[in-house]
Amino acid sequence: MSPTQNQPLQSDPMVTPQQAPAASPPPQDTAPNPGPAPEQPTSEYPVQLEISYPNKQSRIMAFFSLPFFLIRLVLLIPQLIVIYFVGIAAFVAAWLNMWVILFTGHSSKSLHTFVVGMLRWNTRESAYLYGLTDKYPPFRLKP
């Protein structure tokens, strides 16, 4: 026997018609979920890396990357040539920055910014190569 509006629900004898569960709320906006909120750094370490989880990626690029993983690598050849020379310059800048720290007690802002920019660029290239993003990395040191 199914409950009616005049009878209490059979599954819970303590529920009266006035206490019956309310109707489900109206459906909310069905916009795509942007993913989980970025977590706050839990470490006191000064270097943090955050890579957003992609909501949607190219199936075509994934399909061709399975048997031909080298496609992404071939696409990165111009980037790799440029970052090779930028990496040499960043190594020299980091070495010079150690001398600056030795004599002045603090890091040179411009040398620090250059080395951080090179590492940022290199990380964008790696993320593209490993399929963490489909967006081709820009030729720049800035974010």
CORSULWO-V58512 format. One record per residue. RES is the residue in three letters. BURIAL is # if it has 9 or more other ideal C-beta (glycine too) atoms within 8 Angstrom, else .. Layout:
# CORSULWO-V58512
res = {RES/RES}
burial = {BURIAL/BURIAL}
This chain:
# CORSULWO-V58512
res = {MET/SER/PRO/THR/GLN/ASN/GLN/PRO/LEU/GLN/SER/ASP/PRO/MET/VAL/THR/PRO/GLN/GLN/ALA/PRO/ALA/ALA/SER/PRO/PRO/PRO/GLN/ASP/THR/ALA/PRO/ASN/PRO/GLY/PRO/ALA/PRO/GLU/GLN/PRO/THR/SER/GLU/TYR/PRO/VAL/GLN/LEU/GLU/ILE/SER/TYR/PRO/ASN/LYS/GLN/SER/ARG/ILE/MET/ALA/PHE/PHE/SER/LEU/PRO/PHE/PHE/LEU/ILE/ARG/LEU/VAL/LEU/LEU/ILE/PRO/GLN/LEU/ILE/VAL/ILE/TYR/PHE/VAL/GLY/ILE/ALA/ALA/PHE/VAL/ALA/ALA/TRP/LEU/ASN/MET/TRP/VAL/ILE/LEU/PHE/THR/GLY/HIS/SER/SER/LYS/SER/LEU/HIS/THR/PHE/VAL/VAL/GLY/MET/LEU/ARG/TRP/ASN/THR/ARG/GLU/SER/ALA/TYR/LEU/TYR/GLY/LEU/THR/ASP/LYS/TYR/PRO/PRO/PHE/ARG/LEU/LYS/PRO}
burial = {./././././././#/././././././#/./././././././././././././././././././././././././././././././././././././././././#/./././#/#/./#/#/./././././#/#/#/././#/././#/#/./#/#/././#/#/./#/#/././#/#/./#/#/././#/#/./././././././././#/#/./#/#/./#/#/#/#/#/#/#/#/#/./#/#/#/./#/./#/./././#/./././././.}
